[in-house]
Amino acid sequence: MTGIPRLAAGPMAALLTPAAAADAVAAALLGGLDPESCPPRSAIEVPGGGELLLMPAASGSYAGVKIAGVAPGNPARGLPRITGSYLLLDGPTLRPLALMDGAALTTLRTPAVSALALRHLAPAGRPLRMVLFGSGPQAYGHLEAVLAVRELAEVVVVARDPGGAERLAAHARTLGPAARTGTPKAVADADLVICCTTAREPLFDGHLVGPEATVVALGAHHPPAPETGTPHVRPAAV
């Protein structure tokens, strides 16, 4: 694929702010993109306990496929848990147009979807209190995406890694709001709860979450990874 433009993480982040990425997602959906019409992702187990995810899609004048690797053992090796690439194709000819850093694209696109939802669901008109579970790339991306669409009064970071939680809280303070580390019980006072984890059991007691709180559980993408529990989900509105 010699000569195909390659977009790494730095140039990609420079092209789109979190707010602009949310605008792009909105424009695609309003333009007729129906995610339900895309084929479901396929998952292939690989040696070492990881997964290879294949995600093809086509809409309008373009087609593409994201190949993502999920390697649970990578953090212990000092490597990212998520790796991958995205190949963008011309729709009519299927000629390759660009090869993008898949992990960076995911770190931009997933928070953009959440930010677009929060524009419509999260309270507006006053600073909000947010509890953020996780301290990895998605947690950083979601922090900046939420700040692009809502004013935050406080950010409470809850993570398994105390050092990671404190580093994310420190980063949040550089962006404006007060920020600290905390425990899952902080959801009792939250307007927003953002879950960016690979948890295999609920992260918090669902009875504690207020009836007006907005919860984004992006890690809960299949039954073995709930992030939120039955006491929260059963009375919730989607």
C-alpha positions as CSV (number, residue, x, y, z in Angstrom):
1,M,0.0,0.0,0.0
2,T,2.8,2.3,-0.9
3,G,1.7,6.0,-1.3
4,I,-1.4,5.7,0.9
5,P,-1.7,8.5,3.4
6,R,-1.1,7.3,6.9
7,L,-2.7,9.1,9.9
8,A,-0.9,8.5,13.2
9,A,-2.3,9.6,16.6
10,G,-0.8,13.1,16.6
11,P,-2.0,14.3,13.2
12,M,-5.4,12.7,13.8
13,A,-5.9,14.5,17.1
14,A,-4.9,17.8,15.4
15,L,-7.5,17.4,12.7
16,L,-10.5,17.0,15.0
17,T,-11.3,18.4,18.5
18,P,-13.7,16.4,20.7
19,A,-16.5,18.8,19.9
20,A,-15.8,18.6,16.1
21,A,-15.7,14.8,16.3
22,A,-19.1,14.8,18.0
23,D,-20.4,17.1,15.2
24,A,-19.0,14.7,12.6
25,V,-20.8,11.7,14.2
26,A,-24.1,13.8,14.3
27,A,-23.7,14.8,10.6
28,A,-23.1,11.2,9.6
29,L,-26.2,10.0,11.4
30,L,-28.3,12.9,10.1
31,G,-27.0,12.1,6.6
32,G,-28.5,8.7,6.7
33,L,-25.9,6.4,8.3
34,D,-27.7,3.6,10.1
35,P,-25.2,1.7,12.3
36,E,-27.7,-1.2,12.6
37,S,-27.3,-1.8,8.9
38,C,-23.5,-2.5,9.3
39,P,-22.4,-6.1,9.8
40,P,-21.7,-7.1,13.4
41,R,-18.1,-7.2,14.4
42,S,-16.5,-10.6,14.4
43,A,-14.1,-11.7,17.2
44,I,-11.3,-14.2,16.8
45,E,-9.5,-15.6,19.7
46,V,-5.7,-15.5,19.3
47,P,-2.8,-17.2,21.2
48,G,-2.1,-15.7,24.6
49,G,-5.7,-15.0,25.5
50,G,-6.3,-12.0,23.3
51,E,-8.9,-11.2,20.7
52,L,-8.8,-9.9,17.2
53,L,-11.9,-7.8,16.3
54,L,-12.9,-7.1,12.7
55,M,-15.3,-4.3,12.0
56,P,-16.3,-3.6,8.4
57,A,-18.7,-0.8,7.3
58,A,-19.9,1.0,4.2
59,S,-21.9,4.1,3.7
60,G,-22.2,6.7,1.0
61,S,-19.0,7.0,-1.0
62,Y,-16.8,5.2,1.4
63,A,-16.1,1.8,2.9
64,G,-13.6,0.7,5.5
65,V,-12.6,-1.9,8.1
66,K,-11.1,-1.5,11.6
67,I,-8.9,-4.3,12.8
68,A,-8.4,-4.1,16.5
69,G,-6.4,-6.2,18.9
70,V,-7.3,-6.6,22.5
71,A,-4.3,-8.0,24.5
72,P,-5.1,-8.2,28.2
73,G,-1.5,-9.0,29.0
74,N,-0.1,-5.9,27.3
75,P,-0.2,-3.4,30.2
76,A,2.1,-5.7,32.2
77,R,4.5,-5.5,29.3
78,G,4.3,-1.7,29.2
79,L,2.2,-1.8,26.0
80,P,-1.3,-0.6,25.2
81,R,-4.1,-3.0,25.8
82,I,-5.8,-2.0,22.5
83,T,-4.0,-1.9,19.2
84,G,-5.2,-1.7,15.7
85,S,-5.5,0.0,12.3
86,Y,-8.3,1.4,10.2
87,L,-8.3,1.1,6.4
88,L,-10.4,3.6,4.6
89,L,-11.5,2.7,1.0
90,D,-13.2,4.5,-1.8
91,G,-16.7,3.0,-2.0
92,P,-17.2,2.5,-5.8
93,T,-13.7,1.3,-6.6
94,L,-12.6,-0.1,-3.1
95,R,-9.2,1.6,-3.7
96,P,-7.4,2.3,-0.4
97,L,-7.5,6.0,0.5
98,A,-5.9,6.1,4.0
99,L,-4.5,3.9,6.7
100,M,-5.2,5.3,10.2
101,D,-4.0,4.5,13.7
102,G,-6.9,2.4,14.9
103,A,-6.3,2.9,18.7
104,A,-6.2,6.7,18.2
105,L,-9.3,6.6,16.1
106,T,-11.1,4.7,18.8
107,T,-9.9,7.1,21.5
108,L,-11.5,9.9,19.4
109,R,-14.6,8.3,18.0
110,T,-16.0,6.5,21.1
111,P,-15.9,9.7,23.3
112,A,-17.5,11.6,20.4
113,V,-20.5,9.2,20.5
114,S,-20.8,9.7,24.2
115,A,-20.5,13.4,23.9
116,L,-23.2,13.5,21.3
117,A,-25.5,11.5,23.6
118,L,-24.7,13.8,26.5
119,R,-25.7,16.9,24.5
120,H,-29.2,15.5,24.5
121,L,-29.4,13.6,27.8
122,A,-27.2,15.4,30.4
123,P,-28.5,18.3,32.4
124,A,-27.6,21.7,31.0
125,G,-27.5,25.2,32.5
126,R,-25.3,24.4,35.6
127,P,-21.9,22.9,36.3
128,L,-22.2,19.1,36.8
129,R,-20.5,16.7,39.1
130,M,-18.9,13.7,37.3
131,V,-17.6,10.4,38.5
132,L,-15.2,8.8,36.0
133,F,-14.4,5.1,36.4
134,G,-11.1,4.1,34.8
135,S,-7.7,5.8,34.1
136,G,-6.8,4.5,30.6
137,P,-7.0,6.2,27.2
138,Q,-10.8,6.1,27.0
139,A,-11.0,7.8,30.4
140,Y,-8.8,10.6,29.2
141,G,-10.7,10.9,26.0
142,H,-14.1,11.0,27.7
143,L,-12.9,13.6,30.2
144,E,-12.1,16.0,27.3
145,A,-15.2,15.1,25.3
146,V,-17.5,15.8,28.3
147,L,-15.8,19.1,28.9
148,A,-16.5,20.0,25.2
149,V,-20.2,19.7,25.8
150,R,-20.9,20.4,29.5
151,E,-19.3,22.5,32.2
152,L,-18.0,20.4,35.1
153,A,-17.9,21.5,38.7
154,E,-16.0,18.5,40.0
155,V,-14.5,15.3,38.6
156,V,-14.0,12.2,40.9
157,V,-11.8,9.6,39.4
158,V,-12.2,6.0,40.6
159,A,-9.7,3.4,39.3
160,R,-8.0,0.2,40.3
161,D,-4.6,1.8,39.9
162,P,-4.3,4.5,42.5
163,G,-1.4,6.1,40.7
164,G,-3.3,6.2,37.4
165,A,-6.3,7.7,39.2
166,E,-4.2,10.5,40.7
167,R,-2.6,11.2,37.3
168,L,-5.9,11.5,35.6
169,A,-7.3,13.7,38.4
170,A,-4.2,16.0,38.1
171,H,-4.8,16.2,34.3
172,A,-8.4,17.1,34.9
173,R,-7.4,20.0,37.2
174,T,-5.3,21.4,34.4
175,L,-8.4,21.5,32.2
176,G,-10.4,23.6,34.7
177,P,-12.7,21.7,37.1
178,A,-11.8,20.6,40.6
179,A,-10.8,17.0,40.6
180,R,-9.8,14.3,43.1
181,T,-9.7,10.5,43.4
182,G,-12.5,8.7,45.2
183,T,-14.5,5.6,45.8
184,P,-17.6,4.1,44.0
185,K,-19.8,5.6,46.6
186,A,-19.2,9.0,45.0
187,V,-21.9,8.1,42.4
188,A,-24.5,9.1,45.1
189,D,-23.8,12.8,44.4
190,A,-23.1,12.5,40.7
191,D,-24.9,14.2,37.8
192,L,-22.8,12.2,35.3
193,V,-21.3,8.7,35.7
194,I,-18.8,7.7,33.0
195,C,-17.6,4.1,33.0
196,C,-14.4,3.4,30.9
197,T,-13.4,0.0,32.1
198,T,-13.1,-3.7,31.3
199,A,-15.0,-4.6,34.5
200,R,-16.5,-8.1,34.7
201,E,-18.8,-7.1,37.6
202,P,-20.8,-3.9,38.4
203,L,-18.6,-1.0,39.4
204,F,-21.0,0.6,41.8
205,D,-24.1,0.0,43.9
206,G,-26.9,1.0,41.5
207,H,-29.2,1.9,44.4
208,L,-26.9,4.9,45.1
209,V,-27.3,6.6,41.7
210,G,-29.8,9.5,41.6
211,P,-32.9,9.3,39.4
212,E,-31.7,12.3,37.3
213,A,-28.1,11.1,36.8
214,T,-26.8,10.2,33.3
215,V,-24.7,7.1,33.1
216,V,-22.4,6.2,30.1
217,A,-21.2,2.6,30.3
218,L,-19.1,2.1,27.3
219,G,-17.3,-1.0,28.5
220,A,-20.6,-2.8,28.9
221,H,-20.7,-4.1,25.3
222,H,-21.5,-7.7,26.0
223,P,-23.0,-9.7,28.9
224,P,-19.8,-10.7,30.7
225,A,-18.8,-7.0,31.1
226,P,-21.8,-5.4,32.8
227,E,-20.1,-2.3,34.5
228,T,-23.6,-1.3,35.8
229,G,-25.8,-3.7,37.7
230,T,-29.5,-4.7,37.7
231,P,-30.5,-2.2,40.4
232,H,-29.4,0.6,38.1
233,V,-30.5,-0.8,34.8
234,R,-34.0,-2.0,35.7
235,P,-35.5,1.5,36.4
236,A,-33.3,3.4,33.9
237,A,-34.6,5.1,30.8
238,V,-32.7,4.7,27.6
